[in-house]
Amino acid sequence: MYTHLQERKFYEDIYDKFTVEAARRGMGYYDDFYADFKNKLPKGEKIDKPGNAFVLNVFYMQTVGNELIRRYQQRDEKIRDWMARDEAEDNQIY
């Protein structure tokens, strides 16, 4: 008989790996936006000017931050769901 249910760390590692991959994808979009935004600034204007920093922060939260917050909030529930699914597989009679 094959055992589907693994130790909790197994599921945590998978979830965390997917979280890092999602963040890296989002950072790619953010880095592209940052470079484009910086190139379009009027001559002599700095990227850290409060209005510019605000725009960058909003874009970061939309492309990276909100997804990371959502994944953090749902982490335990998702891992419990995965474990329950695998335990149910183990309890089925084949």
N, C-alpha and C positions, 0 to 999 in steps of 0.2 A: 504494500500500500504506500502510495506517495503522500507525503505530508506537505500541504500547501502553506500552513501557518508557520511563519518565521518569528524570530525574536523581534521585539519592537524596534531595536536599533536598525535592523534591515530596512524597515519601512521609513524610518526617519532619514536614513541616508539617501534613499531614493527620492523622497520628497524634497530634501535639501538640495540634491543635485538638480532637480527640475527648477527649483527656485533660483539657483545661481544661473542656470541657463537662461531663464526668463529675464533676469536682471541684466545679463550681458547683452541679450538682444535689445532690450530697452536702452541700455547705455550706448549702443551703436547708433540708434536713432537720435539720442540726446547729443552725442558727440558731433554728428553731422549737422544738427540744428545749431549747436553752439558755434561751430566753425563758420557756417553760413551767416548766422546772426552777427558774429564778430566782423566778418568781411563787409557787411552792409552798414555798419555804424558810420555815422558822419565822421569826417576827418577830425582827429583830436578828442573824440568822445571815448571814454573808457568803458570797458565791459562791466566794471564793478560799480558803475553809477547806479544809485538806488532803483530807478525805473527799469534799467536793463537787468539788474540782478533779480528783480521781481519777475520779469518775463521769463528769464531762465529758470527760476525756481518753479514757476507754474508749469512750464513745459516739462521739467524734470519729474514733477509729481504726476503729470498725466502719462508720461511714457515709462517711468520706472517706479517711482515712490508708491503710488496707489496700488499697483499690482503687488509690490512687496508687502505692503500693509495687509492687503486682502489675504495673501498667502500665509502670512504670520497668524492672522486671526483664525484661519480655517485649518491650520496645520494639525492640531490634535484631533479634530473631528474627522478630517480626511484619513489620517493614519488609523484611527479607530474603525472607520468604515472599511478600509482595506483589510485590516486584521479580521474583522467580523466576516467579511466575504470569504477570506481564505479559511477561516475556521469552519464556516458553513460548508465549504467544499470538502473539508476533511471529514465532516460528519455525515456526508451523503454516502449511501450504500451503492456500490458499483456492481 
